[in-house]
Amino acid sequence: MTNTLPKTASRRWNQRDYAPWLFLAPGMLMFMLYVIFPIFQSIWISFFEWDGLGPKTWVGVQNYVDLMDDDSFYTSLTNNIIWLVLYLLAIPAGLAVALFLNQTVTGIRLYKSLFFFPFVISQVVVGLIFSWFYAPDFGFLPKVIGFFTGTEVAILADDRFATYGVIAAGLWPQIAYCMILYLTGLNNINPEQVEAARMDHAKGWSMLWHIIIPQLRPATFIAMVVTVIGALRSFDLVSIMTVGGPYGSTRVLSYFMYEQALSEYGVAMGYGAAIAVVLFAIMLVFITIFIVRMLQQERNA
Amino acid sequence: MTLLKSLFGLGFAFALSASTALAGELVLNSDQSDPAPKKAMEELIAGFEAANPDIKVKWNNFDHEGYKSAIRNFLTADAPDVAAWYAGNRMAPFVKAGLFEPVDDVWASAGFNDQLKSAAASMTIDGKKWGVPYTYYQWGIYYNKEAYKKAGVEVPKNWAEFVAGCEKFKAAGIDCLTTGTKALWPGAGIFDYMNLRVNGYEFHMDLANGKVPWTDPKVKATFTEWAKIVPYITANHAAIDWQDAAALLSQGKAANYVMGNFAVATFKDGGMTNDTLGFMVFPEITPGIPRAEEAPTDTFHIPAAAKNKEDAKKFLAYLGSAEAQTKMNATLGQLPVNNTSTVGDDPFIKAGFEMLSSAYALAQFFDRDAPADMAKAGMEGFQEFMVKPENVDAILERLEKVRQKVYK
């Protein structure tokens, strides 16, 4: 830049310097106000005993001590772990469906849309339909089970099976989501590598394992992030299908927190906040792993 | 000139908006999502608007279960002028937090201290009145007369006959008792009656108020009697709502249902008539205990943050009046609280009216008599007991643990 018009030159230089921050400012402000600040507020509330309406009383870590002593907390934790493990099945299932749909036959677009449809429906609707599917007396599934085993089993009324029933309902849209991620990934596969592998007589399983899957790594990464977060967050399905029941056996941490703080019988905001903080801590572990991975990948790229 | 015009326009618009606020709009939030209560509300609002032509009612009707969470938000955030809620211990948290407006003046000027006397105690906290009750309804056992005929069972007069009848129903492939505990509260109705009949009103109130431990042998006795009919209760009650269980009763797949009178409309929608639907008082279990009944009271309140308290008080005065209560309860199929109202010809209403007027005392239902967190833990315990009666000791110990924490 010449110095013949110093004013304009320095103004342009300054503008280029602070313009990005100006563009980011509204977004950052919203993020601070609606995400960061409430996180600290929740952590703060967890040190109080508060019914949401009246005055707060300071209790320190008593809420956390009570949490350690609470059976419902351990049930919720166990259920969250079951959710996490079983939800990961959505990833290979999504890959299988994507591989199946990755062909050029007439009407394949229609089939792809139909397979993707579960993800588009609201989770509440999915939960409602599945609870009718499982319902005793008029649901289809108990009749099928009754046909094979002789007794109709109402899955959502039995505390041994209820959680698995809800997870099955959740897997349906989740598989659709992973399928779409993998379909996109499969479209971006390098055809030269596939050609080279074919010339080396690679077929079927070895082709899949050695050539296709490594190229799908970004899609797998995203699928894993979304699936883990979805499993830990699962509120809608539990709320619609079983209301946390029967007698609290399908409770997950997010639903337990809602019951304690925000629901009709929830008068313990501090206790609910403590549960939320525990859930946040668990998610933080996974989020850290993912972010470290992402940063590593960007550095290597 | 343009400045003057714009100022004039601004002033005019301001005056217009100010005058709309004075035009008398009453914002009403309530939870009558079931068909009969919805119709009763529509009639009530129409009657009120006819009697007060300068007031326009804006009615926000919420889903019945969703309202119970929504009220905690809108009482602080965007308070209506009138809000529906319940009496007794259920309104205590809002009263203690200063979210309701005392309405002693309405009670005094409209003569409610005499006319609404039976509900006065449950509307009073700290010596002040916090709302106006408009209906209460009896709970009892509704039964399908045709199911009784099919199984060859006589209407039981005491507990032993009831349990014996259950065996005959099982042989005929009919559920002796049905309920839908997915939302938890229907099971509490059964517990309340079992406890009221085994141990009496005073003990039940002491238990709800946390004065008696759940591990007390008397509580165990209630559960022991209850265990006698648990095998005959609809198997999958934990997965169905009360309306689904009502369908079972209407179709004759179940014989008895411990429910409130609001369910009669649902039974009749399912095809039952006054000839096929029967009502009986819950049978006596421990002989000699004075007969107490459940009669939950529904109410309307004025939030402390309401904008139009004047018109809200007019609404409450109208709500508590004899004609409004007669008309509303005729549609609801429930009982007016106003003792100068008239009761309809409906046999269930008449039976309920007799039953409640001759009762020793009236309980408000477990989730209104006990504080919220105890109520939730209790109702879960009742649901678990009805699915797994063998867990009774573990359940009672867990409830005792909750009691220690809740009633500090």
Interface residues (C-beta under 8 A of the other chain):
Chain A: D51 G52 L53 G54 D66 D71 S131 Y134 A135 P136 D137 A154 I155 L156 A157 D159 T242 V243 G245 P246 Y247 G248 E259 L262 S263 E264 Y265 G266 V267 A268
Chain B: E65 K68 S69 R72 T76 P93 F94 K96 A97 L99 T181 K182 A183 L184 A235 N236 H237 A238 A239 I240 D244 L248 D367 P371 A372 D373 A375 K376 E380 G381 Q383 E384 V387 R398 K405
